[in-house]
Amino acid sequence: MSASATLIRRIQEGKYDDTLAFMYGAARVEEQCARYIAAVEGFVKTYGDGEEELFLFSAPGRTEISGNHTDHNHGRVIAGSVDLDVIAVARPAVGRIRVQSEGFPLDDVDLSQLQPVENEKNSSSSLIRGTAARFANLGYRVDGFDAYTTSNVLKGSGLSSSAAFEVLIGVILNHLYNEGRVSAVEVAQIAQYAENVFFGKPCGLMDQMASSVGNIITIDFADPAAPVIEQVEFDFSAVDHALCIVDVGGDHADLTAEYAAVPGEMKAVAASLGVSVLRESSLQALLANMPALRREHGDRAVLRAFHFFNENERVAAQVKALQEGDFDTFKRLVIASGTSSFQYLQNVYANCDIKEQSMSLALALAQRELEGCGAWRVHGGGFGGTTQNFVPLHKLEQFKTAIEAVFGAGSCHVLNIRPCGGVMLKAAE
């Protein structure tokens, strides 16, 4: 029996049911079995069949619960992995990594070249090459593989499809060639390196860390080389609320400069305060030097620094509220975070296209529906994409109806927190 037939039979026989129930919930096992079988069939169509064993992998998208644009200046965040993910069927190969992502051209990366390739920037091939390069630089074993991937992580949604893809490549290399001994934290750091150095986007570490580690976590990036990670035990359904991500139909394409300006301006202010990142300074120092900082960097940069200091303290308060079961205080702080992002961080719409303000409209609708009972904010990097909403269950259908009347059917996604990060799926014996 071929490798693909063996794997499909094991899925059909329920050998992966316990793993799938843990990852996605028992009600979705049948759906996920069909999804993984379709991915195996896609692999065979792309690469052909054989006797060499095939392996299954998954890396989730993430939701930023708080800490909007604080990670790149060594701040604090709360984030969670969600039950949308990028999955892969993979087998070892020699000398090159080939990845066929459903609906996209084949990526074919020669591992004899592990330096950044200029015309590869902003591509998935750059992420593959960068991940492999960093594994090699750190002394881990690297070799090729063939993979077929599918994703239900909304592209450009603020759920970090790119981080999930990077983590997935790292998880495959970790398990095929390194016996899984590379920690989830280090896989995240490798993924960030690939995006910073090879892809060319100066992102922080939160997206990769949430995807790689999984569940709800709070991360303190005071020392990014050794981030302090703490699990936060909280079940939103236990307080009769749903986590809803609204896809407003924005596109992150061509907005790299808008994203880059956020950490760039914050770090420019930090440099004028005599430090490398804002976490090394204080709000008091910002206030004391504000006239000079305004002259040197302009008001937007100062406002973004103001947001950082307040948001960083807000994260600590939100973690405390969740740990103490004070959900009302948590929601109040979610709204405060969103207001700060809109007014001071200014990442709700892009200055290069002021007629496009779909996220502003989604926030206005959410406030109308949820004021006094729920919470709403910009989600993720901003400048289009998605909003995050905590919706009382008794208002969920009304909220979905109001949102989808404007942004279309299926634009309101009800998500669950996933209890694990990037994984190789284990079958029962």
C-alpha positions in Angstrom: 0.0 0.0 0.0 1.3 3.5 -0.9 2.2 6.0 1.7 -0.8 8.2 0.9 -3.2 5.3 1.0 -1.8 4.3 4.4 -2.2 7.8 5.8 -5.7 8.2 4.4 -6.7 4.9 5.9 -5.3 5.8 9.3 -7.3 9.1 9.2 -10.5 7.3 8.2 -10.0 4.7 10.9 -10.0 7.4 13.6 -6.3 7.2 14.5 -6.0 11.0 14.5 -9.5 11.6 16.1 -8.2 12.3 19.6 -5.5 14.8 18.3 -8.1 16.5 16.1 -10.6 16.8 18.9 -8.0 18.4 21.1 -7.0 20.9 18.4 -10.3 21.8 17.0 -13.0 20.5 19.3 -14.9 17.2 19.1 -17.7 18.6 17.0 -15.2 19.4 14.2 -13.4 16.1 13.9 -15.3 14.8 10.9 -14.8 18.2 9.1 -11.0 18.2 9.8 -10.6 14.5 8.8 -12.0 15.5 5.4 -9.7 18.5 5.2 -6.5 16.5 6.0 -7.5 13.8 3.5 -8.0 16.4 0.8 -4.5 17.8 1.6 -3.0 14.3 1.2 -4.7 14.0 -2.2 -3.3 17.4 -3.1 0.1 16.3 -2.1 -0.1 13.2 -4.4 -1.4 15.3 -7.3 1.6 17.7 -6.9 4.4 15.3 -6.1 3.3 11.8 -6.9 3.0 8.9 -4.5 5.6 6.6 -3.1 6.5 4.4 -0.1 8.2 7.0 2.0 6.1 8.0 5.0 4.0 11.2 5.0 3.6 13.4 8.0 0.9 15.9 9.0 1.6 19.3 10.5 -0.4 22.4 11.7 0.3 25.9 12.8 -2.5 28.2 14.0 -3.4 31.8 13.3 -3.4 34.1 16.3 -5.5 36.8 17.8 -3.9 39.7 19.6 -6.0 40.2 22.7 -4.1 43.2 23.9 -0.8 45.0 23.5 -1.4 46.7 20.1 2.1 47.5 18.6 4.0 47.0 21.8 6.1 43.9 21.1 8.6 45.6 18.7 9.5 48.1 21.4 10.0 45.2 24.0 6.6 45.7 25.6 3.9 43.3 27.0 1.2 41.5 25.0 -1.7 39.1 25.5 -2.3 36.8 22.6 -4.0 33.5 21.8 -3.9 30.9 19.1 -7.2 30.3 17.3 -8.8 27.4 15.6 -8.0 28.5 12.1 -4.7 27.1 10.8 -2.3 26.3 8.0 -1.9 22.6 7.6 0.7 20.6 5.7 1.3 17.1 4.4 5.1 16.6 4.1 7.8 14.1 3.5 11.6 14.4 3.6 13.6 15.3 0.4 17.2 16.1 -0.3 18.7 19.5 -1.0 15.6 21.6 -1.6 12.3 22.6 0.0 9.3 22.6 -2.3 6.0 23.9 -0.9 2.8 23.8 -2.9 0.3 26.1 -1.1 -3.2 25.5 -2.4 -4.1 28.2 -5.0 -0.6 29.6 -5.3 2.5 28.9 -7.4 5.0 26.3 -6.2 7.8 27.5 -4.0 11.1 25.8 -4.8 14.0 26.8 -2.6 17.5 25.4 -3.2 19.2 24.9 0.2 22.7 25.4 -1.2 21.8 29.2 -1.1 21.0 30.3 2.4 21.5 34.1 2.0 18.8 36.6 1.3 17.8 36.9 -2.3 16.9 40.4 -3.3 14.2 39.6 -5.8 12.6 37.1 -3.5 11.7 39.6 -0.8 8.0 39.8 0.2 7.5 36.3 -1.0 6.8 33.0 0.7 10.0 31.6 -0.8 11.9 34.2 1.2 10.2 32.9 4.4 11.2 29.3 3.6 14.8 30.2 2.8 15.1 32.5 5.9 13.7 29.8 8.2 16.1 27.2 6.8 19.0 29.6 7.0 18.3 30.4 10.7 18.0 26.7 11.6 21.4 26.2 10.0 23.0 29.2 11.6 21.9 28.0 15.0 23.5 24.6 14.4 20.4 22.6 13.8 20.1 20.0 11.0 18.5 21.2 7.8 17.5 19.3 4.7 14.8 19.4 2.1 11.2 18.4 2.1 8.1 18.4 -0.2 5.0 19.8 1.4 1.4 20.6 0.3 -0.4 23.2 2.4 -3.9 24.5 2.8 -5.0 27.3 5.0 -8.2 28.7 6.4 -6.4 31.6 8.2 -7.9 34.6 6.5 -5.1 36.3 4.4 -4.6 40.0 5.3 -7.0 39.5 8.3 -4.8 40.3 11.2 -4.9 36.7 12.2 -1.3 36.4 11.0 -1.4 33.9 8.1 2.3 34.8 7.4 3.4 33.9 11.0 1.4 30.7 10.8 3.2 29.8 7.5 6.6 30.6 9.0 6.0 28.6 12.1 4.7 25.7 10.0 8.0 25.6 8.0 9.9 25.7 11.3 7.8 22.9 12.8 8.4 20.7 9.8 12.2 21.2 9.9 12.1 20.7 13.7 10.3 17.3 13.5 11.7 15.9 10.3 15.3 16.6 11.1 15.7 17.6 14.7 13.5 15.2 16.7 11.3 18.0 17.9 14.0 19.4 20.2 13.8 23.0 19.1 11.5 24.7 21.6 8.3 26.5 20.5 9.9 29.8 21.7 12.9 29.3 19.5 10.8 28.3 16.5 9.0 31.6 16.9 12.3 33.5 17.1 13.5 31.7 13.9 10.3 32.7 12.2 10.6 36.3 13.1 14.2 36.3 11.8 13.0 35.0 8.5 10.4 37.7 8.2 12.7 40.5 9.3 15.8 39.6 7.4 14.7 37.6 4.3 11.1 38.8 3.7 11.9 42.4 4.6 9.2 43.3 7.1 10.3 44.7 10.5 7.7 42.8 12.6 7.8 42.2 16.3 7.7 38.7 17.8 4.2 38.4 19.1 2.6 36.9 16.0 5.1 34.1 15.7 5.1 33.4 19.4 1.4 33.1 19.7 1.2 30.7 16.8 4.1 28.6 17.9 3.4 28.4 21.7 -0.5 28.3 21.5 -3.4 28.9 23.9 -3.8 32.3 25.7 -0.5 33.6 26.7 0.9 36.9 28.0 4.4 37.7 26.9 6.9 40.2 28.3 9.4 41.1 25.7 11.7 43.2 27.9 14.4 40.8 26.8 13.4 39.6 23.4 16.1 36.9 23.5 14.5 35.4 26.6 10.8 36.5 26.6 8.8 35.8 29.7 5.8 33.7 28.7 2.9 32.9 31.1 -0.2 30.9 30.3 -3.5 32.8 31.1 -6.3 30.4 31.9 -9.6 31.9 30.8 -12.6 30.6 28.9 -14.6 33.3 27.2 -17.5 31.0 26.7 -17.7 30.5 30.5 -18.7 34.1 30.8 -21.2 33.8 28.0 -19.2 35.7 25.4 -18.0 34.9 21.9 -14.8 36.1 20.4 -15.7 37.6 17.0 -13.3 38.7 14.3 -14.8 40.9 11.7 -13.1 40.9 8.3 -13.8 44.3 6.8 -12.3 43.3 3.4 -9.2 45.5 3.7 -6.0 44.4 2.1 -2.5 44.6 3.7 -0.8 44.7 0.3 1.3 47.8 -0.4 1.0 48.9 3.2 4.4 47.8 4.4 5.5 51.4 4.7 2.5 52.2 7.0 3.4 49.2 9.3 7.1 50.0 9.3 6.5 53.6 10.3 4.9 52.5 13.6 8.0 50.8 15.1 10.2 53.2 13.2 8.7 56.3 14.8 8.6 54.8 18.2 12.2 53.8 18.1 13.2 57.3 16.8 11.5 58.8 19.9 13.3 56.3 22.0 16.7 57.2 20.5 16.0 60.9 21.4 15.3 59.7 24.9 18.7 58.0 25.0 17.5 54.4 24.7 17.1 51.9 21.9 13.4 51.1 22.5 10.6 52.7 24.5 10.5 50.0 27.1 13.8 51.2 28.4 12.3 54.7 29.0 9.1 56.0 30.7 6.1 58.1 30.2 7.5 60.6 32.6 10.6 61.0 30.4 8.3 61.4 27.3 6.3 64.1 29.0 9.4 65.9 30.2 10.9 66.0 26.8 7.7 66.5 24.7 8.4 70.0 23.2 11.8 68.9 21.9 10.4 65.5 20.7 7.6 67.3 18.8 10.1 69.5 17.0 12.4 66.6 16.1 9.9 63.9 15.2 6.5 65.5 14.8 3.3 64.9 16.7 2.4 61.5 15.3 5.6 59.9 16.6 5.1 61.4 20.0 1.4 60.2 20.1 2.5 56.7 19.1 5.1 56.7 22.0 2.3 57.9 24.3 0.2 55.0 23.2 3.0 52.6 23.9 3.5 53.5 27.5 -0.2 53.5 28.3 -0.9 50.3 26.4 2.0 48.5 28.1 0.5 49.2 31.5 -2.9 48.3 30.3 -1.8 44.8 29.3 -0.7 44.2 32.9 -4.0 45.3 34.2 -5.9 43.1 31.7 -3.9 40.0 32.7 -4.7 40.7 36.3 -8.4 41.1 35.4 -8.5 37.8 33.6 -6.6 36.0 36.3 -9.1 37.3 38.9 -12.1 36.6 36.7 -13.0 40.3 36.5 -14.4 40.2 32.9 -16.1 43.6 33.1 -12.8 45.3 33.9 -11.1 43.3 31.1 -13.8 44.5 28.6 -13.4 48.1 29.7 -9.7 47.9 29.1 -10.2 46.3 25.6 -12.3 49.4 24.7 -9.6 51.7 26.1 -7.0 49.8 24.1 -9.0 50.3 20.9 -9.6 54.0 21.6 -5.8 54.5 22.1 -5.0 52.7 18.9 -7.4 54.8 17.0 -6.6 58.2 18.5 -2.9 57.9 19.3 -1.3 55.0 17.5 -3.4 55.9 14.4 -3.4 52.5 12.8 -7.1 52.1 12.0 -6.9 53.5 8.4 -4.0 54.3 6.2 -3.1 57.9 5.4 -2.3 57.0 1.9 -6.0 56.2 1.2 -8.3 58.1 3.5 -11.4 57.2 1.5 -11.0 53.6 2.6 -12.1 53.5 6.3 -13.9 50.2 6.5 -12.3 49.4 9.9 -13.5 52.7 11.3 -17.0 51.8 10.1 -16.8 48.3 11.6 -15.8 49.9 15.0 -18.7 52.4 14.8 -21.2 49.5 14.1 -19.7 47.5 17.0 -20.0 50.3 19.4 -23.6 50.8 18.4 -24.4 47.1 19.0 -22.2 46.4 22.0 -21.9 49.6 24.1 -22.7 48.8 27.7 -22.4 45.0 27.3 -19.4 44.0 25.1 -16.1 45.3 23.8 -14.5 46.2 20.4 -11.1 47.2 19.1 -8.8 47.2 16.1 -7.3 43.8 15.7 -3.6 43.1 14.9 -1.5 45.5 12.9 -4.3 47.6 11.7 -4.6 49.7 8.5 -7.4 47.5 7.2 -8.1 43.9 7.9 -10.1 43.0 11.0 -11.7 44.2 14.2 -11.9 42.1 17.4 -15.1 42.0 19.4 -16.2 40.3 22.6 -19.9 39.7 22.1 -22.5 38.5 24.7 -24.0 35.2 23.4 -27.5 36.6 23.6 -26.5 39.4 21.2 -24.4 37.2 18.9 -27.0 36.7 16.1 -28.0 40.4 16.2 -24.4 41.5 16.0 -23.6 39.1 13.1 -26.6 40.3 11.2 -25.7 44.0 11.6 -22.1 43.4 10.6 -22.8 41.1 7.6 -25.4 43.5 6.3 -22.5 45.9 5.6 -19.5 43.7 5.1 -21.1 40.7 3.5 -22.1 37.2 4.4 -19.3 35.4 6.3 -17.5 38.5 7.3 -18.1 37.9 11.1 -16.0 34.9 12.3 -16.8 33.3 15.6 -13.5 31.8 16.8 -12.3 29.6 19.6 -8.9 29.7 21.4 -6.8 26.7 20.3 -5.1 24.9 23.2 -1.8 24.2 21.3 0.5 25.9 18.9 2.5 24.5 16.0 2.5 20.7 16.0 3.2 17.5 14.1 0.0 15.5 14.5 0.3 12.3 16.4 -1.7 9.2 15.6 -3.0 6.6 18.1 -1.3 3.3 17.9 
